[in-house]
Amino acid sequence: MCFLMVKLTGIQTGIIMSGMKKKKITTIEDLAVLMQNEFLSIQERFDGVDGRFDQVDEQFDEMKEEIKELRRDIEDLKLRTGEMVFRFEIKEIEKRLRKLELKLG
């Protein structure tokens, strides 16, 4: 938030409030320097935000690769389990075998 109390047609003393800082402005040059510093400060903030976005992009790329690996693993497991005989099937076959043995026996 900036409050500007400078008459631009003639140089007059004013006060600029930038955030919580108060600076006395006595010349147009002082005002120009203050404005330049504020713009540089804003640019530095944007550079920091850009860096954060770059980090987020890298993390998303890593997550995409991990998801691809998980999908491959799931497909591999599906193929393997399609060929497996499950424990409950074995128990059912054993039960039927015992019944047949008793009948023949």
Secondary structure, DSSP 8 states (H G I E B T S, - for coil): -EE----SSS---EEEEETTEEEEE-SHHHHHHHHHHHHHHHHHHHHHHHHHHHHHHHHHHHHHHHHHHHHHHHHHHHHHHHH---HHHHHHHHHHHHHHHHHH-
